[in-house]
Amino acid sequence: MSSRPRARVLIVDDDEAVRLALRLVLDEHHDVLEAGDGGTALDLVDRGRVDVVVLDLLLPKTDGFQVLQHLRTLPRRVPAVVLSALNTSWTAATAMRLGAVDYITKPFDDVQVLTAVAEGLAAIRGDEASGASPRRASRVLCVGIPIGARATLSTLLEGHGHVDAVPDVSAALARLDVTSPDAVVVDVSEETLRTHGEPISRLRRRFAGELALLRRPGSVGALLGELAAGVAGHADRWSRFSEVTRRTLDDLAEHYRDATVERLGQTMRVAPYALSARFRQEVGTPLRTYLRTLRIEIAKTLLIETSDSVAAVAARVGWHDASHLSRIFTEHVGCRPGVYRRRHGRPWPPAVDPPLVPPVGERVAFDVAECMGELRPPPVFTAMLEGASRDVERLGDAAAGMPIAAFSDAVGAYLVERGVTASPGVVLTTSGTSTSLAILARALASAGDVVAVEHPTRHVALAAFAAAGLRVLGIAVDDEGLRVDLLEAALRRHRVPFVYVQPSFQNPTGVSLSAARRLELLALARSFDTLIVEDDVAAELAYEEIPPPLRTEEGTERVIYLKSFSKLLGPALRVAVMVAPRACADALRGAQHGLDRLPSALAQSVVARFVTTPELRHHLERVRGLLDARWQVMNGALETRMPEGVRWTLPRGGLSTWLDLPAPLTAPELLADVAKLGVSFAPGPLFCLDGSGQRGARLAFGATPPPAIERGVRHLARAIRERLRGTGRAPLVDATTAP
């Protein structure tokens, strides 16, 4: 009696120690193969030598998501077990959506790995026992088919097929020398039939029943009908689509850029809910999800087939901007658009770069996080400044330490409009945020006390706390701002008088605290009887919706709110306000008396004249638009120019982004390289504790016009490439915590 042959399990991980540990677990029951990168894994899978794959997601050459996508196109089932150090919900969900049997995080449990592999093998044997065969992958060659129809076909194939495209019949004949599609569909006009009769006849002879001629004007429904013979595994399902669903697919293929469920409902004269329900029942995918997937497919095609910038691709598919497209790609494709283009795109001729000699007297000031040049206030502000100057003698009569009445009234109205709850509480006027921080450090803490900050954070805050003799605890930030879970762990170990945060467009990273984490932070402050110092330096510079402050009615007893006007009106206007709980009033006034007795009355007068006028609102709207445009230029340049392994944050407001450099490169080395080319930036250690942040860099764009941004990023990217000399991808820098 013959025994069942041993299954072949492929271990895919670039860590040799992990491969060895897995081999020790698996080789008693299975034949084990190994691959250190995704490319080698795909080669072994394509040769049919593998029954189950156990793979990491972070792989050189070809990442784990691409391996999973490839497995779905095979004519036979090859189950995959994902074993990864990435413990995030979206990576697990994406892997499972791509067909993974299980998602196991490192360090792994032996029994869990063996169980997952056994489940994969059981699924294969279940197919064999029932005689079922997995849906056959289909390869379709589209000739002259519009991009929307192609993307629709690719989306409907659900990863169980591949859609290739060529512009004309001659190109199709050339492509057939190197590929063997299951079906060919040609978009033809009467003129095409006349002028390309012979090539089309050759296609007919070669493909017989698998050649489809889609006569203009074509439709998605006609395309699916013509392809029925070549993609038989899908034809039955497509034939059951109702007329409304076919019309919906046609509309989306043509109007994907501005499509919404509500507009589709109006076009089809069907209630949006009923339309969505029918679409999901027939197609198997929610309508909104299908629209997002369709746009992703179109964006992929544009990235491969055109040399359009990432921002231009985003605009063509109906997403707001390059950063929006980057977020979508990172979540659903597993990489940024620029990385996807480098992996899959055709080798477009590189743009001819101008000489690397900077113009005389011209500098790319990525180190200046201020609104400069065209971002400065309008001429009416200058007139108000002159008016305030004429009041110098009268302003000199103000009582020491007391704000002028006009400033108190104007700023009070501004805070109400901003959504800040000032009462019950105390409002102090100071000579800027740095002075406010110095006052807080001496009023609320004593030398040797521990205070918590985001890490990285504003260097002026680190300087102020160091000058007061405080110990600083750095709490890491991610894409949702301060890691509140890490803060909670720190608060359990240390008595912390206050936590310093910039919840909106944090300097230097540009990230913002998510709505959920804002609530969690306030709850922590109540639970551990500590205060939150909210530095609201740049919320008004939002590219879209301005985020709310932390000091609302729910935060009046726990939040000290700091507001400076230097980022909005000019760095020379050193005046700010501090809104604090009434219980802190005496300590704050006492500390201010020794540190900041005379805030500038002239600066207060200037702000008071301008801060409540319509001109300020118009100015801020203009600045937000200009900053958004500059960020799009910078993000597009980073996507296009930067080598793989360089990562950056995607701010939705503010003046800067944070760059993470791959090892062994450090920011000080890079700064030395680009300084001679007229480029400057703020190196990471400036914002970090104990000399950490060596691989971080803040790139600010408020002082740099778009042409200079493009030039500066080009210089940075070239310097990084020269330094790396082929070094592979490195992990993100994690903020260290001070003892």
Buried (B, 14 or more C-beta within 10 A) or exposed (E): EEEEEEBBBBBBBBEEEBBEBBBEBBEEBBBBBBBBBBBBBBEBBEEEEBBBBBBBBBBBBBBBBBBBBBBBBBEEBBBBBBBBEBEEEEBBEBBBEBBBBBBBBBEBEEEBBBBBBBBBBEBBEEBEEEEEEBBBBBBBBBBBBBBBBBBBBBBBBBBBBBBBBBEBBEBBBEBBEEEEBBBBBBBBEEEBEEEBEEBBEBBBEBBEEBBBBBBEEBBBBBBBBBBBBBBBBBBEEBEEBEEBBBBBBBBBBBBBEEBBBEEBBEBBEBEBEEBBBBBBEBBEBBBEEBBBBBBBBBBBBBBBEBBBBBBEBBBBBBBBBBBBBBBBBBEBBBBBBBBBBBBEBEEEEEEEEEEBEBEEEEBBBBBBBBBBEEBBBEEBBEEBBEEBEEBEEEBEEBEEBEBBEBBBEBBBEBBEEBBBBBEEBBBBBBBBBBBBBBBBBBBBBEEEBBBBBBBBBBBBBBEBBEEBEBBBBBBBBBEBBBBBEBBBEBBEEBEBBBBBBBBBBBBBBBBBBBEEBBEBBBBBBEEBEBBBBBBBBBBBBBBEEBBBBBBBEBBBEBBBBBBBBBBBBBBEBBBBBBBBBEEBBEBBBEBBEEBBEEBBBBBBBBBBBBBBBEBBEEBBEBBBEBBBBBBBBBBBBBBBBBBBBBBBBBBBBBBBBBBBBBBEBBBEBBBEBBEEBBBBBBBBBBBBBEEBBBBBBBBBBBBBBBEBBBBBBBBBBBBBBEBBEEBEBBEEBEBBBBE
